[in-house]
Every structure is written in structure tokens, then in C-alpha cells.
Amino acid sequence: MTFELILFYLFGAILLGGALAMISVRNPVHAALFLVLCFVAAAAVWLLAEAEFLGIVLVLVYVGAVMVLFLFVVMMLDINLAKLREGFTEYLPVGIVVAVAMATVLVAVITRYITMDVPERAGPEYANTEALGAILYTEYVYPFEIAAVILLVAIIAAISLTMRKRPDNKSIDPGQQMAVSREGRVRMVSMASEKKKSPRRGAQGGDADGQQDDPSK
Amino acid sequence: MFDWMMNFYSSLPTVMQILIGIQLIVIPLMLAVAYTTFAERKVIGYAHVRVGPNRVGPRGWLQPIADALKLLTKEVILPTNANRFLFLSAPVLTIAPALAAWAVIPFFEGGALADVNAGLLYLLALTSLGVYGIIIAGWASNSKYALLGSLRSAAQLVSYEIAMGFALVGVLMAAGTLNVGGIIEAQSGSMYHWFLLPLLPLFFVYFISGIAETNRAPFDVAEGESEIVAGFHVEYSGMAFAVFFLAEYANMILISALTAILFLGGWLSPFQGILPQAAFDLPVIGALLDHGIHWFLFKTAVFLFAFLWFRATFPRYRYDQIMRLGWKVLIPVTILWLFVEGVLVAFNVGPWFA
């Protein structure tokens, strides 16, 4: 058993264990964290298969961005676990039927269509990122661009759905804040200096008291 | 002596070599982290026209050691009903990516622990993992303040990661490789071949996002010691609290090193191609003028000083202003400059894209 094989089984076991734990734990935050563990283990398996671009991008996009937002939502929601589990036994038979059907189809597809030998190891000169880029920007450039445009449409749709003007919003226009100048805020007054006089002791004239500095002036 | 050590090193099994390499990176890094805290207090002290720490050891030089001893002997308090496992693993999740990212950093020519093809992607992926420590720390503390603080902080990190990633795309376009060593090689020639000039806006975007990513002033709303009492790590004490700060300073050094590598040519000498060859043949000065780890460390130190300088100079951003700067200023700037850079690359504008 080579070191790579040991690593493969190790990460495979983590992946499967994490997936099982994800659907079985009660706390939704724990479930999301187990999903993160699954993604990391899957990325490691991809790295072992010399698909380093896919592995690293899985960590970068799904672990680093998507799951963070997912955790945000799960942590903020007030989830009533008892209500969620209501009627679990009622739906269980349907669920089992769907799961068995899915598993059968998956096994059938994998065993019938995907029969391949162990791929040969590419040398250290092989860069998966470069290979993917070369094929994506030549052969599949139109599907790739169309997918990008569809994503753009989705972004714009999401923004336009959530953007609304609220009249009670007290937000300040940053342009106005930037445009503030010294002249608009401070008025410099030029005036002649005046003789010091105290309104209370003014009648007594300039004695010792009047020469002390008055902080209120 | 040096030859003997090199021979001994290469005779060891690969696992031992890797372990020794890790020690050679992590131990100096941890020392650097300890003395960065000291440097920060001194620099800010002088910026405030006071002396800073000067009581422990000669001129205060043992202050970081004293701080570490103090934190080590303090109790780690577990809040009631906190999730024990997640609560204690959050500091580890914060510091692990900050240390693991150093694996692909080349300290001198060929001097990286792992010379991987997709080094830049690896760095992006690892720096994006740091946010988990913050989210888990906030949630596992079983405290509303910690949770709200972690949400603030995580939203900031996720926002600035996008601008940072776009800035790295610019570097990748200019270098034509994802290998970190290859990016440095692509900048060789002279000082003017560094990516600082052609990618000047991206350089600013990268460094500003780096400051925001490390939760440093003026973007330190996560901690904001004059407004709120810490954010996500409000429930942590003792060494568990210290590990968050070790991670913050390790990340600061990492961002400084990355800025030096990606835009200022890492270990490349600024005098290459400017001084005549005779200058590099001089006995001692020649070695100093030539490429080497000292230039990398010097450039990193300059950016690290900038971190401390900014903290002493700028007032803290308001939260909505942070979000506005990230999404509405930095990201459009990067997208615009990627377009400009694409035109420069397409028309082979020299000396960078020739």
C-alpha cells in the first residue's frame, strides 16, 4: 500500500464520515461545519488525482465564500428544531424510496458508463490549471462565456430584487460627505482686538483680580 | 561547516527535511511575531511622543517574553454552555492558515518549502480559510456580543477578499504564471521591471485590502478597543486569546511579505541592471547589493512598518464606510485596471509585457 493510497483512503473516510455526520447531527451549525469538512476532504482527494485547480478552487469558492455566507444565515436564523422534526416518521417511507432510487441509478450509471483504467501519472511539469485554461478558452469558449453571462444575469436579478428605497433610512450620501470643504464649515472672522473687561468687576477698575486670566473668555 | 550541514541535510529522509524546513520557517516567524508586538508599541509610542515599553530588560527588549509568560500562566476560561470543542479549536483554525501559507513563500532563489505550480491559488485559498476561526469563535462563545462581533468581522473579511483576489489576478496576468517563484522571476531585469509601476493601482488595492483582511487599524472595527470591548474574541482569555493575536501578527507579516513578493520582486535586488557588473564583484558590498534574502526581509519590514504607521496615523473607519470602500471603490478600480492591463498585454507594451 503506497503512501498515496493511504492518504486516499484517509481522506475518503473523512469525506464519507463527514457526509454522514452532516445529515445526522441535530444542530444546523454543526451540520454546516461538517459540510465544510466534506469539502476540504474532497479537495484533498482531487489534489491526489492531480486536479489541483479543482481542489484549490473548491476550497477557495465553496469553503472560503459560499459556506461562510451559509453559516451566516444558519447562525442568524432562529431555527425551531422540534418543529423541523415534526412528521419525520410520516415522510420516512417516501424518503427511503427516493434515496434507494437515487442510489440505484447512481450505481448503475457509474458501473456501466464509467469504466476506466487508472490514469497515468503526469510528470511534475504538468500543470492542471494551464491544461484547464487552454481547453476552456479555446474549445469551450462559447459555453464558458454564455455561462458567465447567465451568472451575471443572476447577480443583477438578485440585486434588483433586494434593492428597495426606504424613506425612513437615515443613510448619508457619501458624495455629499466627500464634497465638504473647510469654507462650508468654518467662518473666519477678522476683527480688531478689544480691551479686556470683566462684566462683573468692570466697575471696580483694573485691580489685582482683573489681571488674572479669566478662563471663560 | 556550511557544506557539511548541507550534506547532512540532503542525506536525511524527505520527511525529516520537510520537518526541518518547517522549523526553520516557524521559529523565526514566531520570534518575528513577538518582536512585531514590541515594535508596534515602540513605534506608536514614538508617534505619540512617549517612550513606549522600557522597563523589562535592557530598553524593554524582554517585554514580549514577559507578555508571553503572563499570558501562559493565565487561566483559559470556558464560558457556560459554550461548545467546548469548537471554542478551543477556533484559535487553532485562525493561526493554522496564517502559518501554512508560508510553505510556498520563496525566501531566496529556490528557497521555498514547497515549490508548487498553483502557489498563488494556494495562498488565496488559505487566506480565505482564516475567516472560519472568527465565525466559529463568535458562535461557540455562546455570547451575543461575540456572535455580532464575528458577523461584523467576517462580513468585512469576505468583502475585501474579492478585491484582494482581483488584485492577484492582475499579478497573474502580468507574470503569466501561478508559481510564486516564477512571479518573482518575471519581475527581474531592473527596479523598473517590478510590477509596482504597471500595477500601481492594484498594489494600493492589495495593500489596503491586506490591512482590512488582517483587521488592523483603520479597519479594526472587529476589535475597536475605544468603542466596543473586542468583537469575536471577547470571551477568550489567557493563551487562547493570545493565539488570536499571534495569528493577527503572523497575517500582518504574511501580507507584508506577499506585497513585497508580488509587486516589489521579493528577493530581487533593486540595483540589478542599474549598477555596473563591477559593483557586484566587490568583496562584501557586492554580496549585499546582489539578490538575496536580505532584500526580501528589508522590503517586508518596510510594509510591516507601514502597518504600524497607519495605526498611529488614521482614524478608524465607520462600518458603512468600510463596506463602501471595499465594494464601491476598490473592486471597480481593480476591474478597470484589469481591462487596462489586458490592453497593455495585448499590445506588448514594454518593458513589462514585451
Contacts between the chains, C-beta under 8 A, distances in Angstrom:
chain1	res1	chain2	res2	distance
A	29	B	139	6.2
A	33	B	86	7.7
A	33	B	136	7.4
A	36	B	132	7.3
A	52	B	116	7.6
A	52	B	117	6.9
A	52	B	118	5.0
A	52	B	121	7.7
A	53	B	118	6.5
A	53	B	121	7.1
A	56	B	118	5.8
A	56	B	121	4.4
A	56	B	122	6.0
A	56	B	124	7.8
A	56	B	125	4.8
A	57	B	121	7.2
A	57	B	125	7.8
A	59	B	125	4.3
A	59	B	128	7.5
A	59	B	129	7.1
A	60	B	121	7.0
A	60	B	124	5.6
A	60	B	125	4.3
A	60	B	128	5.7
A	63	B	125	7.8
A	63	B	128	7.3
A	63	B	129	6.6
A	63	B	132	8.0
A	64	B	125	6.5
A	64	B	128	2.9
A	64	B	129	6.2
A	64	B	131	7.1
A	64	B	161	7.1
A	65	B	128	6.9
A	65	B	158	6.4
A	65	B	161	7.4
A	68	B	131	5.6
A	68	B	132	7.5
A	68	B	135	6.7
A	68	B	154	6.2
A	68	B	158	5.7
A	69	B	158	7.3
A	71	B	135	5.6
A	71	B	139	7.8
A	72	B	135	7.8
A	72	B	151	6.6
A	72	B	154	7.1
A	72	B	155	7.8
A	75	B	135	7.6
A	75	B	139	5.5
A	75	B	147	6.7
A	75	B	151	7.5
A	76	B	151	7.6
A	127	B	117	4.6
A	127	B	118	7.5
A	127	B	178	7.9
A	128	B	117	7.8
A	128	B	118	7.7
A	129	B	117	6.8
A	129	B	118	5.4
A	129	B	121	7.1
A	129	B	178	6.0
A	171	B	320	7.2
A	174	B	321	7.5
A	174	B	324	6.0
